[in-house]
Amino acid sequence: MSHPCIIILFMLLFIFPLEQLITACFLSGKYHIHVIDALGSGSSELKIHCASKQDDLGYHTLSNTQEFTWEFCEHFFDRTMYFCHVWWGSKESNWEVFNDPGNCIHQGQVPVGTNTCVWVINPDGFYLGYYQDNGTLWKYKNHGW
């Protein structure tokens, strides 16, 4: 690296602290996660808690068709992993909702480069999908309860 490039790099780091660059998605993409309650009308409420190593999103309660969403920037030096734990009546489950910037999760069946990961929770299990260009939600069953 030439001497002027090093000076420019240090000036940028001085003007924009590294954490600000990372959280502004300067060095990585921005991702959107949706968790949708599709358990049906008249169903008991879904309780959900989602977090990553760096960010606890708290506990939330969803009714049918409600969704919990958040967005984040992929950590440049440390891969981001978000998980959720849900409770519905006598059932409960936890799973990683994001651990791969290419496919939402490792071996996910969404197109490479998808930046919106949509989880739909049905009575028979958990579906992962994405919104197609025409706005239609495409999804597949990822796992059961």
Order of alpha helices (4+ residues) and beta strands (2+ residues): alpha-alpha-beta-beta-beta-beta-beta-beta-beta-beta-beta
